[in-house]
Amino acid sequence: MCTKTKLISFLCLLTGLFSIKVLAEDAPQHYVGFYGSDPETFDYLYTYKHVDSRHFANFIDGLIEHDAYGNLVGALATDWSANEDATVWTFNLRQGVHWYTDDGVEYAPVTAHDFVAGLQYAADFQSQTLYLVQDLIENLDEYVQGQVAFNEVGVTALDDYTLQYNLASPAPYFPTLTTYSILLPVHQGFLESKGKGCKLGNPDFSACSFGSLASDAILYNGAYILKNFTSKSVIEYVANPNYWDRDNVHISSVKLIYAQNTDPTTLFLAFDRGEIMAAPIDVNNPSIVSVAKNKYGDAIFVTDTNAAVSFATFVFNRTQYHSPLNHKNDVSPKTEKQRQDTRVAILNTTFRQAILRAINTAAINSQAVGEELKYMSLRNMLTQPTFVTTSHNETYGELMTDALQNLAPHLYSKEFSSDDGHMAYFNPELARALMVEAKIELDAKDVDFPIYLDVLVNGESEMNFRSAQALKQSIEEHLADYVKVNLMISSRHHFLAAKNSELLNTDLFFSAAWSPDYGDPKSYLDILDPDTGDLLKSFGLNRKVDENDEERVIKEIIGLPIFKRLKEEANLEITDLDKRYKLYAQAEAYAINQAYFIPLYTSGGSYAVSRIIPYTRPYSPYGLSELKFKRMELSPHIITVKDRDQYYKRWLHKKKSSFQ
């Protein structure tokens, strides 16, 4: 994750994956790469930012992690169990694991008390990831509000190596939450040695140096130890020789060199000079594509897609018609009547359904990945289709397809599929038919056509501009006389100025994205919750605690309370995961059919070349595991597509064996 807003860029993923330098005969033991932004803190219990977590994921182990097959496996926990209603979780810790200083000196054993201290510190210092557990762990919210003492919070060290969490509500997915930073441990004695402001129960950021940007600001229990951080220069870490799982550490040192311009072309040129072992191929640079095909044709592969999703959202309660920074910038060209007509139209479900089916998402995606790969990374739902599977090996995407076909068979044929890699909704004929129906409904409300949709665009990004042009062309081509799109070309400064829902100066928010925090559909669908959802801002709406009467009525009109009821029914199912996933799929199907948002694409699905041995690094669609160098293996040779296929067959065989 780059930030909690989940605006995940292709480059953000590349800087951690595609930069390894051949140093000598033993090159596969050493990783040298680039980084484009300094970390802001090593306080792993506070920060949620990718620039920080990409480092500390390698320094600190939590209870559970993922292996190369996506399985949850024990890290500092050897095993775990829950009571019948999944409200009490018990973890047995691995004995003999220690904390180490940055000099590699043993400091203290890692015990259950460290996890208790970690959660109290996160609560005291208002961790940026506290939202994940604040309402889930018993009395944690009450502690944050100052209503109870911390010893009443639902985390207990039953003894030195037995940890227990008591939850306020059932959470069968709780083990997946432990793969994220909020539940990492800290040694209380070391913590409080970093300043009087670090004392648990009496926090003061200004007097606490824990997690500052220095190697001695934290202790280490993970696979690597930070040896050097020089701002805008270099970051280096070495393998921890005393690491409990050192047999799975194949890279002995990591060196990241600062470079502001770590764009795909820069990375490929470094690869071509023999300086790095892997790189993307920028499809928007014809000369690079030509060189790559001529020199590395048998080794060019398509990167895997992931759990992130990018989408556009309708703004249901727009009140801003110029830049929040200056009323003379980004001024909407619409008349007052056109503004009101657009507002009424967007609240009409049939109108939104028509727009959804008029958008050629492949044409939009081609602006980023090129014509050849424009279908590969298309996503047709919010949740990654393969995110979870039933006990019968039925994917969540298949459950979604069935739910949509049952919900509205006239809109979703027997051939319909919500899986990735194709345009599930694009249907110009159906789009026009739905718009004719919408016009009849809107004529009764004195709405004049065409409807004008403002779309604010960051004009400083050529790709964003081209993508918006493709959006405009598709809608206007297929809904001529019904809908017109005004592209309002803005600067990045003005484009990012909307800090709250009232400041959104657009009818279609074209820059929303999300990736999950834990392994349950709830991590996706909660963003649509009408009371607390993270996506409400993109809808131009506020959370329940801040909403006005008009916003409450709008939520009713577009059916968000119905969605919430369906979602909560799914969340109440805690024993039968097959049923739980089916109910969540039905809730998401309702949201898709209401066309609250327009799914666009995921990350990945791009050309690259590499000497990283495929399928060796940890795999997970959530948590910190995928940021780890642990398990990754390197090759001194470029991996050909034929090699990659063989590695995949070996990986698949082992993956199947791991489930037996």
Secondary structure, 3 states (H helix, E strand, C coil): CCCCCCCCCHHHHHHHHCCCCCCCCCHHHEEEEEECCCCCCCCCCCCCCHHHHHHHCCCCCCCEEECCCCCEEECCEEEEEECCCCCEEEEEECCCCEEECCCCCEEEECCHHHHHHHHHHHHHCCCCCHHHCCCCECCHHHHHCCCCCHHHCCEEEEECCEEEEEECCCCCCHHHHCCCHHHCCCCHHHHHCCCHHHCCCCCCHHHCCCCCCCHHHCCECCCEEEEEEECCCEEEEEECCCCCCHHHCCCCEEEEEECCCCCHHHHHHHHHCCCCCEEECCCCCHHHHHHHHHHHHHHCEECCCCCCEEEEEECCCCCCCCCCCCCCCCCCCCCHHHHHHHHHHHCCHHHHHHHHHHCCHHHHHHHHHCCCCCCCCECCCCCCCCCCECCCCCEHHHHHHHHHHHHCCCCCCCCCCCCCCCCCCCCHHHHHHHHHHHHHHHHCCCCCCCEEEEEEEECCCHHHHHHHHHHHHHHHHHCCCCEEEEEEEECHHHHCCCCCHHHCCCCEEEEEEECCCCCCCHHHHHHHCCCCCHHHHHHCCCCCCCCCHHHHHHHHHCCHHHHHHHHHHHHHCCCCHHHHHHHHHHHHHHHHHCCCEEEEECCCCCEEEECECCCCCCCCCCCCHHHCCCCCCECCCCCCHHHHHHHHHHHHHHHHHHCC
